[in-house]
């Protein structure tokens, strides 16, 4: 089984199995979840996805990939090309 959900807390604990490596296998497993298990999985995945996005964003900032955009935004602000929302 790829993951188990607590019926009482709708808490998801991921248990990775080496025999489930492809996206198709994961899609098949998710399609077989009960409504309650799907809710728990959805909650877990939302947090997992947000954490992955945050990590990538932090790495991009640390590597300077967003410096040009930040410089442009600051320049626009100083030159009066911004307005309050």
N, C-alpha and C positions, 0 to 999 in steps of 0.2 A: 504494500500500500504506500502511496506517495505521501499522503499526509493524513493526520487524524484530527478531528475536531471534538472538543469537549461539548457535550450536549448541554451542560449546565451554564457554562460561561461563554459559549461560542468562541472559544479560544483556539487558535490554530497552532499546531506544532508541526513543523516540516520535518519529514523523515525522508532523506534522499535515498533512492534505490538505484544502484548502478545499471539495472536493467531498464530504466526509464530515461533514456538520454535524448530522445528526439522530441521536437516540438509536437509532432503528430501524436506521439505517445502521451505527452502531457495533456494535449487537447482532448484526447479520448478519455483520460482519467478524470479530467475536470467535468466533462460532459456527463459522467456517471455519478457525480456527487448528488447527494440529497439536497433539498432546498436549504436546510440548516447548515450542512457542510459547505455549500456554495457561499452562503453568507459569511461563514468564518473564513473561507479561503479568500473571498473578495476583500475582507477587512485586512487580512494578513498581506495580500498582494499590494494593496494600496499603500501600506506603510513601507513595504519592501521597495516598491517602485519609487516612492518619494525619497527614500534614503539613497537609492542608487543615483537618482537625478541630483540630489544635493552633493553627493560625493563627486560626481563628474563636474558640476558647476564649481566646486571648491578647487578641484584640480586645474580647471581652465583658468580660474582667477589667479591661482598661484603661479601658473606657467606664463601669465601675461597675455593670454589669448583675448581678454576683454579690454585691455588697456586702451586700444584705439577707440573703442566705443565709449569708454568712460571719458577720455579726453575730448571727444567730439561733443558729448553731452555737457560737459563743464564749459566748453567754449561757447556752445549755443546759449547756455544759461547766462554767462558773462556778457554776451553780445545782445541779450534781450530777445532771443528767439524762442523763449519758453513762456508758457502762460499757466496759471493755476487751473487745476481741474476742478 
